[in-house]
Structures are given as structure tokens and as C-alpha cells.
Amino acid sequence: MIKPYVISRIGRKLPINWVKKDEGSWLAQNFIGDFIIPPINSYCTKIEQLAEHTNQKGNQPLWEGYHGNNIGSSSRKPNTVRSVPAIGNLFAYLVQEKKPEIIVEFGTAFGVSGMYFLAGLNKNEKGSLLTFDPNEVWAKLAKENLLQISNRFKLTVGTFEENIDNILLHNQNIDIAFIDAIHTKEFVIPQLEIVIARAKKGSIIILDDINFSADMINCWEEVSNDNRFISSLSIGDRVGMLELK
Ligand SMILES: C[S@@+](CC[C@H](N)C(=O)[O-])C[C@H]1O[C@@H](n2cnc3c(N)ncnc32)[C@H](O)[C@@H]1O
């Protein structure tokens, strides 16, 4: 069970905002109370050191596939695209509680969210992370980072959509998915449909940047009320979680 912890010991308090809550769902039984303070994972210091080392390398070129969907310059400093430590620790803890066989993540970027997922898998001593990113430069840096935490991953240099069926075996289902690629409804909805078709009852699907723009707010409103999900919630104003019926 994911319990509220003592703030001073562990760090940031993240509000839980329910959209749909079925008391019998895994989310309702595991997210108790109005907030969560994720415990700091034992790999956290190492992950943050690796992330800082990558950040020191400076701006790295954005994937050309962003085209008109890019806001700002054509490169990014690694720290500007990563999940923050409190959310990373939440991911690691979610993995420890849910005990997935298969986690799918896109995109990998510099491997920060992936390292936290791996930290959870290491604790469980089982499961794999399938992570996808078409940016060759970023993926190379990500692979170096991920390998420092675990070898329980397969990093595909390419898009999720084009590669998932070559990577996920026919007898495998997605237990946890993290959709963190191009933050527009036009991209997210078809990606979500691909995930749903390869997931099962009780699978948890996480969306990042649900508050990124009016378009993403609208996207979250639609998917969080979708009847195919038994429960849905947001953690703070950035991360959404859906549980499949
Ligand atoms: C916000 S970053 C991901 C941050 C990372 N998940 C983290 O928290 O550390 C978005 C990434 O998605 C990648 N991306 C964009 N479209 C994609 C797609 N269709 N499949 C896989 N990755 C994609 C981009 O190249 C970029 O590296």
C-alpha cells in the first residue's frame, strides 16, 4: 500500500486529485489520503548524480520529428526535459507496489525517468523496462545512464509506434506505461490506443504534462473520463494515472 509518510523524512508532498475513483480499483486501494510523499529510493542519489553529469554536457539537439510541435530552440539542456526527483521516486515506488513484468516508456530522453523505473525493478528482482526514443544522440546518453542502474531494460532507438510490435512479445502485456513524448492530443490519443490494445485489466497508464497546454488539458479531461478506465487521478498538476478496467 502507498502510504503518506512523514514529510520531514522523505521530501515533497504530492497532492492526489481523483477524477474517477472505484473503491475496488488498485489505484483506490493503494493511493490513500489526499497526498503522497514518495519515499526516497536507495538509488536516488546515484540517479541524481548521473542526471547532473549528463546535464553538464549542455544543450543537445532535439529530434527532427518535432517539426511544428517544437516550442523554442532546436536543442535542450537535459534537465529541462526530465521528470523531477519526487515524481521519479513515485515511479520507483509504484513499481515496487505493482510488481510489473513489463513497463513501457516513451520517450526515454536522457534516461532519468527510466532510471527510476529500473530502481523499482531492481528492488523487485523481476520485470523489464522497454523504452523508446528516436533521438540517437539522447538515446546514447540515456543508455550510459540506464546501464549504471540495471540491465533490466531494452532501449529502442526509434519511435514507440513504429517499434512496439517488434519488441513486445505476443505473449506479453504492458503492465505499466509511461507516455511522455510529444505533448499534443494528436499524438497522445493514438499512442494511448496502442498501449490499451497491448495492456490488460489493472494495467496502469501514466501520462506526463497533462497541464502543458489547453490542448493537453482537454486531452486529459477526455481520457480521464473514458469508460474503459475504472479509476483515474492526477498527481499534482502534471502527471495523470489511468487504471484499465
Ligand atoms: C519530455 S522528453 C522525455 C523525458 C523522460 N521521460 C524523463 O522523464 O526523463 C520527450 C522525449 O520523447 C521523445 N519522443 C518524441 N516522440 C516519440 C515517439 N513517438 N516515440 C518515442 N519517443 C518519442 C523525444 O525524442 C524526447 O526525448
The ligand as an SDF file (V2000), in Angstrom:
LIG
                    3D

 27 29  0  0  0  0  0  0  0  0999 V2000
    9.8970   15.0330  -22.2680 C   0  0  0  0  0  0  0  0  0  0  0  0
   11.0780   14.0030  -23.0070 S   0  0  0  0  0  0  0  0  0  0  0  0
   11.0070   12.5370  -22.0230 C   0  0  0  0  0  0  0  0  0  0  0  0
   11.5730   12.7080  -20.6320 C   0  0  0  0  0  0  0  0  0  0  0  0
   11.8620   11.4270  -19.8800 C   0  0  0  0  0  0  0  0  0  0  0  0
   10.7160   10.5260  -19.9100 N   0  0  0  0  0  0  0  0  0  0  0  0
   12.2200   11.7300  -18.4490 C   0  0  0  0  0  0  0  0  0  0  0  0
   11.3050   11.9820  -17.6450 O   0  0  0  0  0  0  0  0  0  0  0  0
   13.4050   11.7400  -18.1000 O   0  0  0  0  0  0  0  0  0  0  0  0
   10.2940   13.5250  -24.5090 C   0  0  0  0  0  0  0  0  0  0  0  0
   11.0880   12.5390  -25.3600 C   0  0  0  0  0  0  0  0  0  0  0  0
   10.1790   11.8660  -26.2220 O   0  0  0  0  0  0  0  0  0  0  0  0
   10.8580   11.5310  -27.4180 C   0  0  0  0  0  0  0  0  0  0  0  0
    9.8050   11.1940  -28.4050 N   0  0  0  0  0  0  0  0  0  0  0  0
    9.0260   12.0300  -29.1370 C   0  0  0  0  0  0  0  0  0  0  0  0
    8.1600   11.3080  -29.8830 N   0  0  0  0  0  0  0  0  0  0  0  0
    8.3800    9.9930  -29.6170 C   0  0  0  0  0  0  0  0  0  0  0  0
    7.7970    8.7720  -30.0560 C   0  0  0  0  0  0  0  0  0  0  0  0
    6.7970    8.7580  -30.9340 N   0  0  0  0  0  0  0  0  0  0  0  0
    8.2710    7.6030  -29.5650 N   0  0  0  0  0  0  0  0  0  0  0  0
    9.2800    7.6090  -28.6480 C   0  0  0  0  0  0  0  0  0  0  0  0
    9.8660    8.7390  -28.1760 N   0  0  0  0  0  0  0  0  0  0  0  0
    9.4230    9.9160  -28.6480 C   0  0  0  0  0  0  0  0  0  0  0  0
   11.7030   12.7630  -27.6980 C   0  0  0  0  0  0  0  0  0  0  0  0
   12.7640   12.4920  -28.5780 O   0  0  0  0  0  0  0  0  0  0  0  0
   12.1590   13.1320  -26.2820 C   0  0  0  0  0  0  0  0  0  0  0  0
   13.3890   12.5370  -25.9970 O   0  0  0  0  0  0  0  0  0  0  0  0
  1  2  1  0
  2  3  1  0
  2 10  1  0
  3  4  1  0
  4  5  1  0
  5  6  1  0
  5  7  1  0
  7  8  2  0
  7  9  1  0
 10 11  1  0
 11 12  1  0
 11 26  1  0
 12 13  1  0
 13 14  1  0
 13 24  1  0
 14 15  1  0
 14 23  1  0
 15 16  2  0
 16 17  1  0
 17 18  1  0
 17 23  2  0
 18 19  1  0
 18 20  2  0
 20 21  1  0
 21 22  2  0
 22 23  1  0
 24 25  1  0
 24 26  1  0
 26 27  1  0
M  CHG  2   2   1   9  -1
M  END
$$$$
